[in-house]
Every structure is written in structure tokens, then in C-alpha cells.
């Protein structure tokens, strides 16, 4: 997924969630102090916004899963192609952590 598309998707998700919250706030005000007509008028709009927000969240979640899966596959392929580099890096990381722990 393109970085620019990720930013647009996140911004759209945030905007959708703000819209849902604003509609929910209006609904609460209508329930507390107004007649049933205002509530009935807001209900379809709120339901549509909730459906849209849920759909965007599902898309966002799937995109995140796809990115994690792609990163894991890339890492796995690299580890299989360069096992000695991975082993060396892991050993170096272990030594560095050991030195840091030993300083305490």
C-alpha cells in the first residue's frame, strides 16, 4: 500500500469517526431534550455513518494485516537467502544486550 494512500486512509478514518461521534452527540441531545421526531430524523444518518466507519475500519485492519504479512514474508525470505548474515547480526545483538545488562 502506498504511503500517501495510507495517510489519506487514516485521515478518512479519523474524519469518519469524528462524524460518527458528532452524530451520536446530536442523538444524545435529541434523546435528552427533544421530541421523537428529531431522533427519528437522525437515526438513518447515524446508522449509515456507523456502517461506513465500520467498513473503513475493516479495510484499515485488512491493510495492516497485509502489510504485516508482507513484512514477515520478506524477512523470512531474507533469512533463508542470507542465514549467516542473520546469525551474525543476532550474535552481535546478543553481545550488545549482554554488555548493556552487564553495565548495571
PyMOL commands that set and color helices and strands:
alter all, ss='L'
color gray80, all
select helices_A, chain A and resi 3-33+36-81+83-102
alter helices_A, ss='H'
color red, helices_A
deselect
rebuild
show_as cartoon
